Amino acid sequence: MADAERRTNSLSLFISLIDRPATALAEVAAHPKWRWLLPTILLVGAMVASIVLTSPLTTEQAQRTMQQQLAALPAGTAEMARAQIDRLQQPGFVLGMAVAGGLLGLALAWLLASAILYFSMVISGADLHFSALFATLPWVWLPFALRDVVQTGWILFRNRLIANPGLSYLVSSGKPLEDATNLLYGVLSYVDLFVLWHLVLVFVLARTLPRFSGGKAFMVTLIYAAISLGLRLPPVILGGSLLGTVLG
């Protein structure tokens, strides 16, 4: 009876994730079936709501930035580029692509994170089931749902987008298109308190599931963080290449 209560009382895990994260993650791993559903709904809901609510401001900023860049091009080149950009900036198309891209990115991030953590732990001598590890990931990802809520609230309150997210302001040039193709800017824009909280939960997870020592859990977390940040470089490189093709 007590076991059944623990397996159905997922709401209590949210509080435990703050003050007793090791207990919460151990319980999820012990009973992984359907335990991923509630945090997944919260993550997807927060992400989609953020995209939808900030879409008008995002579209406006993109159009303003593009117009500034097009003004610096020769008339013929600017007209050709404007025709291509106008087709890609229809509100419905932009919103649909943003939501689809966000969902696909989230799914790929979970799969990659699962693979990174699983193989890092196995190579380090852990004996664990992949299903148990995979079920804990949405819980470890909850700081990002909170980030979406906080940032969206701040954007709507100020009625403007966050200019330089995370630590990207340290290397910002003040020119959005140049920053968008800056690898260091792309990496630093990802680094904030919510990412640090996420990494703390990854460390706790490495301590809890395979019962690693503090040093070994820290190494797994460090490897995970390095690979995760490295995987953010290809989109920046690709984005810079596409911008160069359209505007060059």
Stockholm file with secondary structure:
# STOCKHOLM 1.0

chainA/1-248         MADAERRTNSLSLFISLIDRPATALAEVAAHPKWRWLLPTILLVGAMVASIVLTSPLTTEQAQRTMQQQLAALPAGTAEMARAQIDRLQQPGFVLGMAVAGGLLGLALAWLLASAILYFSMVISGADLHFSALFATLPWVWLPFALRDVVQTGWILFRNRLIANPGLSYLVSSGKPLEDATNLLYGVLSYVDLFVLWHLVLVFVLARTLPRFSGGKAFMVTLIYAAISLGLRLPPVILGGSLLGTVLG
#=GR chainA/1-248 SS CHHHHHHHCTHHHHHHHHHCHHHHHHHHHHSCTTTTHHHHHHHHHHHHHHHHHHHHHHHHHHHHHHHHHHTTSCHHHHHHHHHHHHHHTCHHHHHHHHHHHHHHHHHHHHHHHHHHHHHHHHHTTCCCCHHHHHHHHHHHTHHHHHHHHHHHHHHHHHTSCCSSCTTGGGTCCSCHHHHHTCHHHHHHTTCSHHHHHHHHHHHHHHHHSSCCCHHHHHHHHHHHHHHHHHTTHHHHHHHHHHHHHHHC
#=GC SS_cons         CHHHHHHHCTHHHHHHHHHCHHHHHHHHHHSCTTTTHHHHHHHHHHHHHHHHHHHHHHHHHHHHHHHHHHTTSCHHHHHHHHHHHHHHTCHHHHHHHHHHHHHHHHHHHHHHHHHHHHHHHHHTTCCCCHHHHHHHHHHHTHHHHHHHHHHHHHHHHHTSCCSSCTTGGGTCCSCHHHHHTCHHHHHHTTCSHHHHHHHHHHHHHHHHSSCCCHHHHHHHHHHHHHHHHHTTHHHHHHHHHHHHHHHC
//
